[in-house]
């Protein structure tokens, strides 16, 4: 698993990061075969703050809670699986079968399910990437899709160096 763009993480919601990235891919790489995996299902609740400033989560209504839990069970029955990467690139290049992109924003952390999934796809010949900004993914794809590039060197230059 390789982290890219961690030095300048996307500021905002992960869903907006993903939309910006999808827009970029559709515009700059229109022939690229990719898809998103809508695994981010969340049970609806609202966060409430007490007079003392502490917060707690409250379901909007019992009926809504039951509907959300029913929907979650239905999605799992249809194959929804926790930890699956946000975007999957289905183009074999440079010795990889494709790229699995897990998107994270500032303060985002990988869950154990995500770590396990990324390890699993790596064993199957895919390149597991944790991306923190659009620009890094753009640079990654530019090199990955160019058969003449020195992709391994470019990937090393993009990779987050742990201090």
Secondary structure, DSSP 8 states (H G I E B T S, - for coil): -EEESGGG---S-HHHHHHHHHHHHHHH-TT--EEE---------EEEE-TTS-EEEE-S-HHHHHHHHHHHHHHHHTT--TT--SEEE---BTTBS-EEEEE--TT----HHHHHHHHHHHHTT-EEEEE--HHHHHHHHHHHT-TTS-HHHHHHHHB----
